[in-house]
Amino acid sequence: MKALVAVGSICEQYDTDKLFPSFGFGAKIPPNREISHEFPLNFNPSNPYCAGIAGVTGAYQAALQHVTLWGPTNAAPIINHVAKFAQEAAQSGVANVSVVLVAMCCVFLAGTHGEKV
């Protein structure tokens, strides 16, 4: 969390609207407890944006109360999502710079079916 705040607070200064699309991955999510490798931290797929880095960390902490971290983690879907988002922004001329922050907070061994290591 400290790394996210440290790096995010710097990046935040260069963002005009201070709204950050924020996603989680590698968890069983509500309501059906299905495994997801790409979900909005605020659980709102139509508006995954969080206000400022404080909003991102708040959404992350709130999400931890509702999900079960699950592995093995597959980061490919979220990386592809962010890459597509950045490509669309670049093609539309909306974005000059894209920054991707990925924080892995728990370690799982492949095949442990959700057991924390």
C-alpha positions as protocol buffer text, in pm:
chain_id: "A"
residue {
  index: 1
  type: MET
  ca { x: 0 y: 0 z: 0 }
}
residue {
  index: 2
  type: LYS
  ca { x: 287 y: 236 z: 80 }
}
residue {
  index: 3
  type: ALA
  ca { x: 433 y: 188 z: -269 }
}
residue {
  index: 4
  type: LEU
  ca { x: 96 y: 255 z: -433 }
}
residue {
  index: 5
  type: VAL
  ca { x: 50 y: 576 z: -233 }
}
residue {
  index: 6
  type: ALA
  ca { x: 410 y: 689 z: -292 }
}
residue {
  index: 7
  type: VAL
  ca { x: 407 y: 637 z: -669 }
}
residue {
  index: 8
  type: GLY
  ca { x: 37 y: 718 z: -712 }
}
residue {
  index: 9
  type: SER
  ca { x: 59 y: 1051 z: -534 }
}
residue {
  index: 10
  type: ILE
  ca { x: 329 y: 1161 z: -779 }
}
residue {
  index: 11
  type: CYS
  ca { x: 133 y: 1040 z: -1084 }
}
residue {
  index: 12
  type: GLU
  ca { x: -182 y: 1202 z: -948 }
}
residue {
  index: 13
  type: GLN
  ca { x: -19 y: 1547 z: -982 }
}
residue {
  index: 14
  type: TYR
  ca { x: 2 y: 1499 z: -1359 }
}
residue {
  index: 15
  type: ASP
  ca { x: -359 y: 1388 z: -1406 }
}
residue {
  index: 16
  type: THR
  ca { x: -605 y: 1667 z: -1479 }
}
residue {
  index: 17
  type: ASP
  ca { x: -927 y: 1503 z: -1356 }
}
residue {
  index: 18
  type: LYS
  ca { x: -770 y: 1289 z: -1080 }
}
residue {
  index: 19
  type: LEU
  ca { x: -999 y: 998 z: -1174 }
}
residue {
  index: 20
  type: PHE
  ca { x: -833 y: 658 z: -1197 }
}
residue {
  index: 21
  type: PRO
  ca { x: -991 y: 343 z: -1338 }
}
residue {
  index: 22
  type: SER
  ca { x: -900 y: 84 z: -1075 }
}
residue {
  index: 23
  type: PHE
  ca { x: -922 y: -291 z: -1109 }
}
residue {
  index: 24
  type: GLY
  ca { x: -847 y: -597 z: -905 }
}
residue {
  index: 25
  type: PHE
  ca { x: -765 y: -948 z: -1017 }
}
residue {
  index: 26
  type: GLY
  ca { x: -723 y: -1296 z: -876 }
}
residue {
  index: 27
  type: ALA
  ca { x: -1022 y: -1315 z: -643 }
}
residue {
  index: 28
  type: LYS
  ca { x: -1362 y: -1469 z: -589 }
}
residue {
  index: 29
  type: ILE
  ca { x: -1602 y: -1177 z: -613 }
}
residue {
  index: 30
  type: PRO
  ca { x: -1960 y: -1118 z: -502 }
}
residue {
  index: 31
  type: PRO
  ca { x: -2239 y: -1192 z: -551 }
}
residue {
  index: 32
  type: ASN
  ca { x: -2176 y: -1544 z: -688 }
}
residue {
  index: 33
  type: ARG
  ca { x: -1819 y: -1586 z: -558 }
}
residue {
  index: 34
  type: GLU
  ca { x: -1696 y: -1651 z: -912 }
}
residue {
  index: 35
  type: ILE
  ca { x: -1322 y: -1627 z: -976 }
}
residue {
  index: 36
  type: SER
  ca { x: -1235 y: -1308 z: -1161 }
}
residue {
  index: 37
  type: HIS
  ca { x: -908 y: -1192 z: -1310 }
}
residue {
  index: 38
  type: GLU
  ca { x: -1047 y: -847 z: -1390 }
}
residue {
  index: 39
  type: PHE
  ca { x: -1300 y: -660 z: -1177 }
}
residue {
  index: 40
  type: PRO
  ca { x: -1351 y: -295 z: -1084 }
}
residue {
  index: 41
  type: LEU
  ca { x: -1234 y: -231 z: -729 }
}
residue {
  index: 42
  type: ASN
  ca { x: -1552 y: -33 z: -665 }
}
residue {
  index: 43
  type: PHE
  ca { x: -1762 y: -317 z: -819 }
}
residue {
  index: 44
  type: ASN
  ca { x: -1914 y: -73 z: -1069 }
}
residue {
  index: 45
  type: PRO
  ca { x: -1830 y: -196 z: -1423 }
}
residue {
  index: 46
  type: SER
  ca { x: -1994 y: 104 z: -1590 }
}
residue {
  index: 47
  type: ASN
  ca { x: -1786 y: 350 z: -1383 }
}
residue {
  index: 48
  type: PRO
  ca { x: -1467 y: 191 z: -1245 }
}
residue {
  index: 49
  type: TYR
  ca { x: -1311 y: 529 z: -1167 }
}
residue {
  index: 50
  type: CYS
  ca { x: -1188 y: 625 z: -821 }
}
residue {
  index: 51
  type: ALA
  ca { x: -1132 y: 987 z: -717 }
}
residue {
  index: 52
  type: GLY
  ca { x: -763 y: 1036 z: -648 }
}
residue {
  index: 53
  type: ILE
  ca { x: -516 y: 793 z: -502 }
}
residue {
  index: 54
  type: ALA
  ca { x: -706 y: 814 z: -173 }
}
residue {
  index: 55
  type: GLY
  ca { x: -1010 y: 685 z: -363 }
}
residue {
  index: 56
  type: VAL
  ca { x: -807 y: 400 z: -512 }
}
residue {
  index: 57
  type: THR
  ca { x: -670 y: 292 z: -174 }
}
residue {
  index: 58
  type: GLY
  ca { x: -1014 y: 325 z: -15 }
}
residue {
  index: 59
  type: ALA
  ca { x: -1173 y: 112 z: -288 }
}
residue {
  index: 60
  type: TYR
  ca { x: -894 y: -143 z: -252 }
}
residue {
  index: 61
  type: GLN
  ca { x: -939 y: -168 z: 124 }
}
residue {
  index: 62
  type: ALA
  ca { x: -1318 y: -192 z: 88 }
}
residue {
  index: 63
  type: ALA
  ca { x: -1287 y: -459 z: -184 }
}
residue {
  index: 64
  type: LEU
  ca { x: -1069 y: -672 z: 45 }
}
residue {
  index: 65
  type: GLN
  ca { x: -1367 y: -696 z: 281 }
}
residue {
  index: 66
  type: HIS
  ca { x: -1586 y: -848 z: 6 }
}
residue {
  index: 67
  type: VAL
  ca { x: -1356 y: -1073 z: -198 }
}
residue {
  index: 68
  type: THR
  ca { x: -1161 y: -1389 z: -131 }
}
residue {
  index: 69
  type: LEU
  ca { x: -814 y: -1367 z: -282 }
}
residue {
  index: 70
  type: TRP
  ca { x: -762 y: -1665 z: -509 }
}
residue {
  index: 71
  type: GLY
  ca { x: -479 y: -1813 z: -708 }
}
residue {
  index: 72
  type: PRO
  ca { x: -302 y: -1890 z: -916 }
}
residue {
  index: 73
  type: THR
  ca { x: -331 y: -1530 z: -1028 }
}
residue {
  index: 74
  type: ASN
  ca { x: -367 y: -1461 z: -1398 }
}
residue {
  index: 75
  type: ALA
  ca { x: -263 y: -1101 z: -1465 }
}
residue {
  index: 76
  type: ALA
  ca { x: -302 y: -1127 z: -1845 }
}
residue {
  index: 77
  type: PRO
  ca { x: -669 y: -1016 z: -1861 }
}
residue {
  index: 78
  type: ILE
  ca { x: -609 y: -698 z: -1663 }
}
residue {
  index: 79
  type: ILE
  ca { x: -287 y: -617 z: -1852 }
}
residue {
  index: 80
  type: ASN
  ca { x: -472 y: -665 z: -2184 }
}
residue {
  index: 81
  type: HIS
  ca { x: -760 y: -445 z: -2060 }
}
residue {
  index: 82
  type: VAL
  ca { x: -524 y: -163 z: -1963 }
}
residue {
  index: 83
  type: ALA
  ca { x: -329 y: -197 z: -2289 }
}
residue {
  index: 84
  type: LYS
  ca { x: -652 y: -170 z: -2491 }
}
residue {
  index: 85
  type: PHE
  ca { x: -763 y: 131 z: -2286 }
}
residue {
  index: 86
  type: ALA
  ca { x: -427 y: 302 z: -2342 }
}
residue {
  index: 87
  type: GLN
  ca { x: -435 y: 224 z: -2714 }
}
residue {
  index: 88
  type: GLU
  ca { x: -786 y: 370 z: -2751 }
}
residue {
  index: 89
  type: ALA
  ca { x: -686 y: 682 z: -2557 }
}
residue {
  index: 90
  type: ALA
  ca { x: -374 y: 729 z: -2770 }
}
residue {
  index: 91
  type: GLN
  ca { x: -569 y: 687 z: -3095 }
}
residue {
  index: 92
  type: SER
  ca { x: -830 y: 940 z: -2986 }
}
residue {
  index: 93
  type: GLY
  ca { x: -564 y: 1189 z: -2881 }
}
residue {
  index: 94
  type: VAL
  ca { x: -702 y: 1200 z: -2527 }
}
residue {
  index: 95
  type: ALA
  ca { x: -393 y: 1080 z: -2344 }
}
residue {
  index: 96
  type: ASN
  ca { x: -32 y: 1187 z: -2369 }
}
residue {
  index: 97
  type: VAL
  ca { x: 105 y: 942 z: -2113 }
}
residue {
  index: 98
  type: SER
  ca { x: -33 y: 618 z: -1974 }
}
residue {
  index: 99
  type: VAL
  ca { x: 81 y: 476 z: -1642 }
}
residue {
  index: 100
  type: VAL
  ca { x: 6 y: 125 z: -1521 }
}
residue {
  index: 101
  type: LEU
  ca { x: 48 y: 36 z: -1155 }
}
residue {
  index: 102
  type: VAL
  ca { x: 12 y: -326 z: -1057 }
}
residue {
  index: 103
  type: ALA
  ca { x: 35 y: -414 z: -690 }
}
residue {
  index: 104
  type: MET
  ca { x: 47 y: -779 z: -591 }
}
residue {
  index: 105
  type: CYS
  ca { x: -26 y: -802 z: -223 }
}
residue {
  index: 106
  type: CYS
  ca { x: -53 y: -1177 z: -169 }
}
residue {
  index: 107
  type: VAL
  ca { x: 153 y: -1464 z: -301 }
}
residue {
  index: 108
  type: PHE
  ca { x: -8 y: -1787 z: -415 }
}
residue {
  index: 109
  type: LEU
  ca { x: 143 y: -2107 z: -542 }
}
residue {
  index: 110
  type: ALA
  ca { x: -5 y: -2258 z: -855 }
}
residue {
  index: 111
  type: GLY
  ca { x: -247 y: -2534 z: -767 }
}
residue {
  index: 112
  type: THR
  ca { x: -310 y: -2436 z: -404 }
}
residue {
  index: 113
  type: HIS
  ca { x: -674 y: -2351 z: -480 }
}
residue {
  index: 114
  type: GLY
  ca { x: -683 y: -2036 z: -273 }
}
residue {
  index: 115
  type: GLU
  ca { x: -462 y: -2133 z: 17 }
}
residue {
  index: 116
  type: LYS
  ca { x: -241 y: -1844 z: 120 }
}
residue {
  index: 117
  type: VAL
  ca { x: 129 y: -1914 z: 136 }
}
